Amino acid sequence: MNSTKFTRKITAVLCAALMITATAAAASVPTYAGIFTGDKPYLSLGADLTASEKQTVYSLLGVDSSDLSDYGQETVTNAEEHEYLDDYIPSSQIGTRALSSVLIEKGDSGSGIQVETKNITYCTEGMYQNALATVGAKDIKVTVVGPTEISGTAALVGAIKAYSGMTGKHVSDSQIDGAVDELTTTGDLEQNTDADPAAVEGMVADLKEQVASGDVDNSEIPQAIEETASKYGVTLTDAQKQQLQSLLEKLSGLDLNLSALKSQASQLMDKLGDMGINVENGKNLWQRFVSWIQSVM
């Protein structure tokens, strides 16, 4: 494996672990998910930003630094990153500075989870969306930024900390574990299949909805994986199918917010359609192009 691919794979696991395991950022800070208790937007800033970097972050987020009293505020430290990631990856991969930051705002009813990233080099918008949906978030706008191009680990901690400050339902340890597993699996599939990342994210969201709705029980998961993978044009190895099955069996035991999952699955379906990926026949445009090239060679 070359160094670039290794780094991206490590960062995928980093994204997966941090997004949810950091939800209980300190024992004294309760973790919540659910509906908003207020309309105030929340900022979560990397604690190691310099004054100049902080101004860059404010600019990218569209925040006037003179109006900070209008925002709830959190800070994510590098120590928190290590606290929640050292069990997953070597600490040397985490780094020594918490820089990436996030703004979370209440969205319109029915708008789903809208994510925009700026200077974030690995974690996709869909990965953020799926993980937030798993812990019950819906109808929010999330902006994740770095002062320069960075992986975004501190903001992954901050996204949950900031969202938790707005809501009133406790996130259980099993929900956290399920979401960590989900993001790890999603990141791995995006790195090790030829499918578009959005197709992988759509497939996972669709399968989660099937499990949460009760349409698929544990004995039917293998067939659901086969059919849904074909629907989204994702070719899986037997090991990847087993990986997905283990994840879905875990999620089936959780009290998932079906409304949030349906909203997210629909949102990803629309995105795939906009990209020209037809989930009805299971072939995305890139796969069709590759097939055509092979046919004329």
Residue pairs with C-beta under 8 A, 6 or more apart in sequence:
1 9
5 191
8 122
8 191
9 187
9 188
9 191
10 89
10 93
11 121
11 122
11 123
11 151
12 122
12 123
12 184
12 187
12 188
12 190
12 191
13 88
13 89
13 184
13 187
13 188
14 85
14 88
14 89
14 93
14 94
14 151
14 153
15 122
15 123
15 127
15 151
15 152
15 153
15 156
15 183
15 187
16 127
16 180
16 182
16 183
16 184
16 185
16 186
16 187
17 84
17 85
17 88
17 89
17 180
17 183
17 184
18 81
18 84
18 85
18 153
18 156
18 157
19 123
19 127
19 128
19 131
19 156
19 159
19 160
19 179
19 180
19 183
20 131
20 134
20 135
20 160
20 176
20 179
20 180
20 183
21 84
21 85
21 88
21 176
21 180
22 76
22 80
22 81
22 84
22 156
22 157
22 160
22 161
23 31
23 135
23 160
23 161
23 164
23 171
23 176
24 31
24 171
24 176
25 31
25 76
25 80
25 84
25 157
25 160
25 161
26 80
29 161
29 164
30 164
30 170
31 160
31 164
31 170
31 171
31 176
32 163
32 164
32 165
32 166
32 167
32 168
32 169
32 170
32 171
33 135
33 136
33 137
33 163
33 164
33 167
33 169
33 170
33 171
33 175
34 136
34 167
34 168
34 169
34 257
35 167
35 168
35 169
36 106
36 166
36 167
37 166
37 167
37 168
38 166
39 106
40 70
40 71
40 72
40 166
41 70
41 71
41 72
41 103
41 104
41 105
41 106
42 71
42 72
42 73
42 74
42 103
42 104
42 105
42 162
42 163
42 165
42 166
43 61
43 63
43 68
43 71
43 72
43 73
43 74
43 101
43 102
43 103
43 162
44 73
44 74
44 75
44 76
44 101
44 102
44 104
44 155
44 157
44 158
44 159
44 161
44 162
45 54
45 57
45 73
45 74
45 75
45 76
45 101
45 158
46 57
46 75
46 76
46 97
46 98
46 99
46 100
46 101
46 154
46 155
46 158
47 75
47 76
47 77
47 78
47 98
47 154
48 77
48 78
48 97
48 98
48 99
49 57
49 99
49 101
49 147
53 99
53 147
54 65
54 147
55 65
56 147
57 101
57 145
57 146
57 147
58 64
58 65
60 118
60 119
60 143
60 145
61 101
61 103
61 143
61 145
62 103
62 143
63 71
63 103
71 103
72 162
72 165
72 166
74 158
74 161
74 162
74 165
76 98
76 154
76 155
76 157
76 158
76 161
77 98
78 94
78 95
78 96
78 97
78 98
78 154
80 98
80 157
81 94
81 95
81 98
81 153
81 154
81 157
82 91
82 94
84 157
85 91
85 94
85 153
86 94
94 153
95 153
98 153
98 154
98 157
99 146
99 147
99 150
99 154
100 120
100 144
100 145
100 146
100 150
100 151
100 152
100 153
100 154
100 155
100 156
100 158
101 144
101 145
101 146
101 154
101 155
101 158
102 142
102 143
102 144
102 145
102 155
102 158
102 159
102 162
103 142
103 143
103 162
104 140
104 141
104 142
104 159
104 162
104 163
104 166
105 140
105 141
105 142
106 139
106 140
106 141
106 166
107 113
107 114
107 139
107 140
107 141
108 139
109 139
110 139
110 263
111 139
111 141
112 129
112 138
112 139
112 263
112 264
112 266
112 267
113 128
113 129
113 132
113 133
113 137
113 138
113 139
113 140
113 142
113 263
113 264
113 267
114 140
114 141
114 142
115 125
115 126
115 128
115 129
115 142
115 143
115 144
116 125
116 141
116 142
116 143
116 144
117 123
117 124
117 125
117 128
117 143
117 144
117 145
117 152
118 143
118 144
118 145
118 146
119 145
119 146
119 147
119 148
119 149
119 150
120 144
120 145
120 146
120 149
120 150
120 151
120 152
120 155
121 149
121 150
121 151
121 152
122 151
122 152
123 144
123 151
123 152
123 156
124 190
124 197
124 198
124 201
126 197
126 198
126 201
126 202
126 268
126 271
127 183
127 186
127 187
127 201
128 142
128 144
128 156
128 159
129 201
129 264
129 267
129 268
130 182
130 183
130 186
130 201
130 204
130 205
130 208
130 264
130 268
131 179
131 182
131 183
132 140
132 142
132 159
132 160
132 163
133 205
133 208
133 257
133 260
133 261
133 263
133 264
134 175
134 178
134 179
134 182
134 208
134 251
134 256
134 261
135 160
135 171
135 175
135 176
135 179
136 167
136 169
136 171
136 256
136 257
136 260
137 163
137 167
137 260
138 257
138 259
138 260
138 263
138 264
139 263
140 163
142 159
144 152
144 155
144 159
145 155
146 152
146 155
164 171
172 254
172 255
174 253
174 254
175 254
175 255
177 250
178 247
178 250
178 251
178 254
181 246
181 247
181 250
182 204
182 208
182 247
182 251
185 204
185 243
185 244
185 247
186 200
186 201
186 204
188 240
188 243
189 195
189 200
189 204
189 234
189 236
189 240
189 243
189 244
190 197
190 200
190 201
192 240
193 200
193 234
193 235
193 236
193 240
194 235
194 286
194 287
194 290
195 232
195 233
195 234
195 235
195 284
195 287
196 275
196 277
196 284
196 286
198 268
198 271
198 272
198 275
198 277
199 232
199 233
199 234
199 272
199 277
199 279
199 284
200 232
200 234
201 268
202 232
202 265
202 268
202 269
202 271
202 272
202 279
203 228
203 229
203 231
203 232
203 234
204 244
205 261
205 264
205 265
205 268
206 228
206 231
206 232
206 265
206 268
206 269
207 216
207 224
207 225
207 228
207 244
207 248
208 248
208 251
208 256
208 261
208 265
209 258
209 261
209 262
209 265
210 216
210 224
210 228
211 221
211 224
211 248
211 251
211 252
211 256
212 251
212 252
212 256
212 257
212 258
212 261
213 258
213 262
216 224
216 248
217 252
218 249
218 252
221 245
221 248
221 249
221 252
222 241
222 245
224 248
225 236
225 241
225 244
225 245
225 248
226 241
229 235
229 236
229 241
230 282
231 279
231 280
231 282
232 272
232 277
232 279
232 282
233 277
233 279
233 282
233 283
233 284
233 287
236 244
269 279
272 279
272 284
273 279
275 284
275 285
276 284
276 285
277 284
277 285
278 284
283 291
